[in-house]
Amino acid sequence: MVIKKVELEKVIGVTSKIPDMPYPEFAFAGKSNVGKSSLINALMNRKALARVSAQPGKTQTINYYNVNDKIYLVDLPGYGYTKVAVEVKAKWGKMVEKYLRQSKMLKHVFLLIDSRHKPSDNDIMMYEWIVSQGVTPIIVATKTDKLKRSQIKGQMELIMKTLNLTSKEQLLPFSSETKVGVNELWEIIEGIYPE
Ligand code: GDP
């Protein structure tokens, strides 16, 4: 994708109505600090449009990035490190649930998982919760630059196995540092919504 224009077009808060947007939406979910802002910046070829922070617990908003007046990359609020079950019942869960159910233009959800670790019980619960909302997320394994080359395949298999993914479900290695996966992610998006 040649990026001609990117713009943070809309930011909505917890109590807002889910807006009807004119272009297809691709949403990104993940635990705080998993590398979601960095991934969105890498996709848009911008250094700091999406806010990167070393600290978890940013404001809970849904951010719509307009790319080329063609699609939106939608930054869902990051969930915390506490029990996901608690968050799902809380404001966070209500907001994301509302988004997943009501956004008419949502085409795909990407769930980011840190490639360095075996998915935690919280990661598994989050994956299953998204599936229970009627959406099968594509898993993006972030920060693969932190792994040795020889470890990558094994870690991908561990993620597949722990999340119980079938071979039909997609798992994409990604690094915002080395840009591994950027083209592949765009190919997935463009495969659904060609330029
Ligand atoms: P978010 O909370 O999920 O939006 O995560 P951020 O994008 O703010 O990143 C959290 C931290 O991880 C920051 O210190 C980033 O610099 C770092 N980080 C993000 N992506 C990568 C990556 O691909 N490789 C490495 N080595 N660090 C990353």
Boltz pocket constraint, residues with backbone or C-beta under 6 A from the ligand:
constraints:
  - pocket:
      binder: B
      contacts: [[A, 30], [A, 31], [A, 32], [A, 33], [A, 34], [A, 35], [A, 36], [A, 37], [A, 38], [A, 39], [A, 51], [A, 52], [A, 53], [A, 54], [A, 55], [A, 56], [A, 78], [A, 142], [A, 143], [A, 144], [A, 145], [A, 146], [A, 174], [A, 175], [A, 176], [A, 177], [A, 178]]
      max_distance: 6.0
